[in-house]
Amino acid sequence: MTDRLAPLAQTDPTIHALIRREVERQEHGLELIASENF
């Protein structure tokens, strides 16, 4: 798979790393939201 963010990695490595980390979090993490209904 090609990295669509590759040009960004060359332009701004810090932003590239933050976006990659957020993509990983969304793809591999699980967020639980507590319900206020008892």
N, CA, C and O of each residue as an XYZ file, in Angstrom:
152
protein
N       0.845     -1.182      0.000
C       0.000      0.000      0.000
C       0.887      1.241      0.000
O       1.862      1.317      0.748
N       0.553      2.178     -0.816
C       1.338      3.411     -0.863
C       0.918      4.335      0.264
O      -0.229      4.314      0.712
N       1.849      5.132      0.708
C       1.590      6.070      1.796
C       1.127      7.397      1.210
O       1.922      8.135      0.626
N      -0.155      7.698      1.366
C      -0.697      8.958      0.839
C      -0.121     10.165      1.559
O      -0.211     11.289      1.064
N       0.464      9.940      2.716
C       1.009     11.046      3.499
C       2.502     11.251      3.261
O       3.125     12.081      3.923
N       3.074     10.512      2.334
C       4.516     10.616      2.083
C       4.968     12.040      1.759
O       5.993     12.470      2.287
N       4.258     12.788      0.920
C       4.700     14.171      0.667
C       4.698     15.020      1.943
O       5.558     15.882      2.124
N       3.737     14.771      2.812
C       3.682     15.508      4.071
C       4.873     15.154      4.957
O       5.380     16.009      5.683
N       5.318     13.915      4.906
C       6.470     13.497      5.711
C       7.711     14.295      5.341
O       8.545     14.590      6.197
N       7.829     14.637      4.082
C       8.984     15.421      3.645
C       8.810     16.898      3.988
O       9.781     17.586      4.301
N       7.567     17.382      3.928
C       7.298     18.796      4.174
C       7.276     19.121      5.663
O       7.907     20.082      6.104
N       6.542     18.311      6.439
C       6.400     18.560      7.878
C       6.358     17.225      8.629
O       5.279     16.676      8.857
N       7.516     16.707      9.009
C       7.575     15.401      9.668
C       6.787     15.334     10.980
O       6.253     14.279     11.325
N       6.711     16.430     11.701
C       5.992     16.423     12.979
C       4.499     16.207     12.770
O       3.892     15.372     13.440
N       3.912     16.950     11.853
C       2.482     16.792     11.558
C       2.220     15.409     10.974
O       1.212     14.780     11.295
N       3.112     14.939     10.128
C       2.982     13.601      9.553
C       2.911     12.549     10.655
O       2.054     11.666     10.617
N       3.799     12.639     11.624
C       3.826     11.670     12.721
C       2.544     11.737     13.547
O       2.012     10.704     13.952
N       2.050     12.941     13.799
C       0.813     13.087     14.569
C      -0.383     12.490     13.834
O      -1.221     11.826     14.444
N      -0.462     12.721     12.538
C      -1.569     12.169     11.752
C      -1.482     10.653     11.715
O      -2.493      9.969     11.875
N      -0.287     10.122     11.507
C      -0.121      8.658     11.488
C      -0.540      8.038     12.817
O      -1.198      6.998     12.851
N      -0.147      8.696     13.918
C      -0.499      8.182     15.243
C      -2.014      8.198     15.444
O      -2.572      7.257     16.009
N      -2.678      9.248     14.991
C      -4.133      9.342     15.124
C      -4.837      8.295     14.263
O      -5.825      7.701     14.696
N      -4.343      8.065     13.062
C      -4.918      7.029     12.198
C      -4.782      5.663     12.870
O      -5.732      4.880     12.878
N      -3.622      5.374     13.424
C      -3.411      4.103     14.132
C      -4.372      3.977     15.311
O      -4.942      2.909     15.538
N      -4.551      5.053     16.055
C      -5.446      5.030     17.214
C      -6.878      4.723     16.784
O      -7.563      3.921     17.419
N      -7.324      5.358     15.710
C      -8.692      5.148     15.249
C      -8.893      3.759     14.659
O      -9.966      3.175     14.812
N      -7.880      3.222     13.990
C      -8.017      1.913     13.354
C      -7.883      0.760     14.341
O      -8.510     -0.284     14.158
N      -7.074      0.933     15.383
C      -6.757     -0.194     16.258
C      -7.237     -0.026     17.692
O      -7.060     -0.925     18.515
N      -7.838      1.109     17.996
C      -8.289      1.347     19.363
C      -9.782      1.136     19.506
O     -10.515      1.054     18.520
N     -10.208      1.051     20.727
C     -11.621      0.904     21.034
C     -11.957      1.932     22.103
O     -11.371      1.928     23.186
N     -12.898      2.808     21.795
C     -13.312      3.820     22.756
C     -14.671      3.427     23.312
O     -15.611      3.163     22.562
N     -14.759      3.393     24.612
C     -16.021      3.096     25.267
C     -16.576      4.391     25.838
O     -15.871      5.140     26.514
N     -17.838      4.642     25.559
C     -18.489      5.856     26.040
C     -19.575      5.436     27.024
O     -20.503      4.706     26.675
N     -19.440      5.907     28.252
C     -20.404      5.541     29.290
C     -21.771      6.142     28.982
O     -21.883      7.295     28.565
N     -22.790      5.347     29.193
C     -24.158      5.813     28.998
C     -24.646      6.476     30.280
O     -24.307      6.040     31.380
N     -25.435      7.521     30.134
C     -25.999      8.179     31.307
C     -27.381      7.625     31.639
O     -28.016      8.063     32.598
N     -27.840      6.670     30.851
C     -29.133      6.036     31.118
C     -28.897      4.812     31.986
O     -28.096      3.943     31.641
N     -29.586      4.746     33.097
C     -29.382      3.607     34.011
C     -30.404      2.544     33.748
O     -30.401      1.508     34.412
